[in-house]
Amino acid sequence: MNKAELVDVIAKKTDQTKRATEGFLDAFLDSVTAAVAKGDKVSIVGFGSFEKKRREARTGRNPRTGESIKIAAKSYPAFGPGKAFKDKVAG
């Protein structure tokens, strides 16, 4: 399902226009993205949590040459599904 299909489904379920629904969805995504980028954890009970995690610097290997290389530390977004979401997917 892509964003347009998600907007269609939400618009039908909430009896809203597609334009309004897309605005709400964009606002939600922007809000979650900004909060996680700032370092906050966003938890939606029954669905899951979005948070910023950090991967420390480490030494890796170039598979082609076998040469050791330094891999810089970096932050990345992570999602952890909630129990209700996991149960629904598991069937």
C-alpha positions in Angstrom: 0.0 0.0 0.0 1.4 3.4 -0.9 0.5 6.8 0.5 -2.2 7.5 -2.0 -3.9 4.2 -1.3 -3.6 4.9 2.5 -5.2 8.3 2.0 -8.1 6.7 0.1 -8.7 4.1 2.8 -8.6 6.6 5.7 -10.8 9.1 3.8 -13.5 6.4 3.3 -13.3 5.3 6.9 -13.5 8.8 8.4 -15.9 10.3 5.8 -13.4 13.0 5.0 -12.2 14.4 1.7 -8.9 13.0 0.3 -7.4 16.5 0.4 -8.2 16.9 4.2 -7.0 13.3 4.9 -3.7 13.9 3.1 -3.2 17.0 5.1 -3.8 15.2 8.4 -1.5 12.3 7.3 1.3 14.8 6.2 1.0 16.6 9.6 1.2 13.3 11.4 4.3 12.1 9.5 6.0 15.5 9.8 5.3 15.5 13.6 6.6 12.0 14.1 9.7 12.7 12.0 10.5 16.0 13.8 10.1 14.4 17.2 12.3 11.4 16.4 14.9 13.6 14.8 15.0 15.6 18.0 15.6 12.4 20.0 12.1 12.0 21.4 10.3 8.6 21.4 6.9 8.6 19.9 4.6 5.8 21.3 1.2 4.9 19.9 -0.4 2.4 22.3 -1.4 -0.8 20.4 0.5 0.2 17.3 4.2 0.7 18.2 7.0 3.2 19.0 9.2 5.3 16.8 12.6 6.3 18.2 16.1 7.4 17.3 18.8 4.9 17.8 22.6 5.2 17.5 25.0 2.8 16.0 28.6 3.3 17.3 31.7 3.6 15.2 33.3 0.3 14.3 35.9 -1.3 12.1 34.7 -3.2 9.0 36.3 -4.8 6.1 36.1 -4.1 2.4 34.9 -7.4 1.0 36.7 -6.8 -2.3 40.2 -6.1 -0.9 40.0 -7.4 2.7 41.3 -4.0 3.8 40.1 -2.7 7.2 38.0 0.4 7.1 36.5 2.7 9.7 32.7 3.0 9.7 31.5 6.2 11.3 28.9 6.3 14.1 25.5 7.3 13.0 21.9 7.7 14.2 19.0 5.9 12.5 15.2 5.8 13.0 13.7 2.6 14.4 10.2 1.2 14.8 9.1 -1.3 17.4 5.7 -2.8 16.8 3.3 -2.9 19.8 1.7 -6.1 21.1 -1.7 -5.6 19.4 0.0 -4.9 16.1 2.2 -8.0 16.4 -0.8 -10.2 17.4 -2.9 -8.9 14.4 -0.1 -9.6 11.9 0.6 -13.1 13.4 -3.1 -14.0 12.9 
